[in-house]
Amino acid sequence: MYSKGHQIEQNISAEKLVRWFDNPPDRKGTHTFKWDYNLAKFGREDVIPLWIADMDFAVAEEITEALKARTEHPVYGYSYRTKSYTEAILGWLDKRHNWQLNASQLLFYPPGTVAAIHTLVNLFSEVTDEIIVQTPSYPPLTNIVRETGRQLIENPLILKDNEYVMDFKHLEGCFTSKTKLLILCSPHNPTGRVWRESELEKLASLCKQHNVMVISDEVHADLLLEDGQHCHFNRINTDKRGAAVTLISACKTFNIAALPQSTLICDDKNIRQIVKHAIDTSHLNLDGVFSATAAQAGYIHGEIWLNHLLFYISRNRDRLKNFIDKFMPQVVLVEAQGTYLAWLDFRQLKLSQVELSNIFVFQAGVGLYDGCLFGEEGNGFFRVNLACSQKLLLEAFHNIHQALKSKGAV
Ligand SMILES: Cc1ncc(COP(=O)(O)O)c(C=O)c1O
């Protein structure tokens, strides 16, 4: 659980916090999509990139130290999952989320969360089966459904009083005898909604009623920007839900996306057996030495860094909101309680998505994530990555404001 009361901990000074997050390292030349892919992505080298979801900030020092220590041994042979890594994950779930699990309920998928969901879809549905996804959606989730030959059934979220809510009435009409899975994103990318337990219970009960298994992508579970608790789907009592797998990851939490790994949490022995068989037979029961080292260090030592990060991100979000409210009141920043993403509604400007995109890229020099890539409901929206220095964020939005103003749009 994240509580604002825990934001500033004794052993990191406010000054260090500001230095750490206000002055992130220069990432250019490190082959990152965010900083070294502008020309291919936007047709222009020098845009301020605020699209793909990784952070500009240096990781917690303990992660770097752990990686350095591991390189002191010059052999990187086949490695198995250590007890200490498993215990680090269980310890994190206990202390951060007050969720007590045992090792037998966890499975590990070293290539990452999207790859794990791809495997789950292949294992628990057949070609032509139907899979429900709530849109707007993180694009890989809908892509997996389409590209594996399954039928994508969209249950669009409803934007109500500037907050997204699930459309249960529509959802009820989505289930057919061919519906096998629902892929949930919780907290939700791109809208930043942290689903309330009551909402998840309602979703769970509908899926149970229709015998539909839930794959719950919870890579943003640790990134709460308001006081409160994230409800892991598999935590819902089994009398209220059916088959389900919850996926968590250290990649988003500790900014180690290029050191992939994913943890699957499942209480159903049969499901675990099927997944384990797939993992073992595709040689995925080997751990990436550096991924495991970094994630373990994060789970054991990264909490203070994370608390400071969340403080910084929520401040970025609030400052961006103030800027928009003051200078571009026709643009709406959707209420988000989690993730480091902001979902911006430009529909009142009455400009097409292409016009908006051209203004952002070629006039303002800013690369945002085009909302249309998240589905039809994303038309008129753009996603912003808040995990950069406040200076860069405000510079980008100053440029956007000037560009929109010169067009008479704000
Ligand atoms: C909801 C969601 N799931 C999964 C991922 C990617 O996870 P991985 O890199 O472990 O595949 C992201 C990355 O942005 C995400 O937002």
The ligand as an ORCA input file, in Angstrom:
! r2SCAN-3c Opt
* xyz 0 1
  C      -0.221     -2.795    -18.955
  C       1.147     -3.214    -19.402
  N       1.444     -4.523    -19.482
  C       2.657     -4.958    -19.867
  C       3.644     -4.054    -20.209
  C       4.967     -4.560    -20.655
  O       5.431     -5.551    -19.800
  P       6.685     -6.451    -20.245
  O       7.751     -5.491    -20.677
  O       7.018     -7.199    -19.017
  O       6.230     -7.314    -21.352
  C       3.372     -2.682    -20.163
  C       4.380     -1.699    -20.571
  O       4.120     -0.547    -20.784
  C       2.104     -2.250    -19.730
  O       1.789     -0.965    -19.640
*
